[in-house]
């Protein structure tokens, strides 16, 4: 709550207006955007994604990495990429 209030004070003090999907952005909107973009820019090597998820989880303040995996499920582009890689794996391609 303190961080959210501080974010609002800074936005108001500097007349910053941030819109996300036609709504005034909140700290959670920016946090979500950061997490999704970080995952989109990550290489999909199995070891790399594991390390990346742990670092991202720590960075955004999740106490459990499993909470961070939600971002994979909530983003259609990431789910499409995961589905394509799984399909390739099932057909005998590389994972």
N, C-alpha and C positions, 0 to 999 in steps of 0.2 A: 504494500500500500504506500509506503514512504517513497519508494522508487517511482511509482505511478504518479504520485502527487508532485514529486520533483520534476518529472517529465512534463507534466502539465504546466508547472510554473515556468519552466524554460520556454516551452512553446508560447505561452502567453506573454512572457517578458519580451521576447524577440519577434512577436507577431508571426510566428511560424505556423503555416497552415499546410498540413500534410493530408492528402486525400488518398484513400484506398477504396476502390470500388464505390466511389461516390459517397464515402463516409469519412468523417474526420478520423484519422488514424490514431490509434492508441499505442502504448508501449508494447502491448501484446501483438498488435498488427505488425509492428516493425520486427519484433522478435521472431514471429512466424515467417515473415519474408526473409529474414536473415537465414533461418534454419533451412528453408526450402532452397534458397539460392546456393547455400553451402553444399547441400546434398546434390543439387543439379551439377555443380562444378567438380564434384569428386569423381575420381576414376573409379570404375566399377570392379577393380581387382578385389577379390574376396578379403585378403589381408588388409588392403588399404581402406575398404569401406568399414571394416570392423574398427580399425584405429580411428578413422574419421568420425564414426558414430560416437565412440567414447569421448573424443575431444569435443565434439559438438554438444553432447549431453552435458558435459562439465561446463562448457562455455555458457549454455543457456540456463543452467541451474537445475537440471533434472537430477534427482537423487538416484534414479535407476535408468539405465540405458534403454530399457524396454519402453519407457515413456517417450523417448526420442524417435523410436521406430514408427510412431504414429504419423510423423511427417512424411514418411514414405507412402503410407496408405492414403493420406489426405490430398496428395498431389497427383492429378491424372497423368502428367508427363512422366513422373517418376514411376508410377505403377505401370505405365505402358512400357517403359524401358525394362523394368523388372520382368514383365510378362514376356517380352521379346527375348531376353536373355535366357529365361527358363525354357521357353519353347525351343530355342537353339540347343540348349543342354539336353533336352529330352530327345531331340532328333539326332543327337550324337555329336553336336558341335562343342565348342569350348564353353565353359561356364564363366 
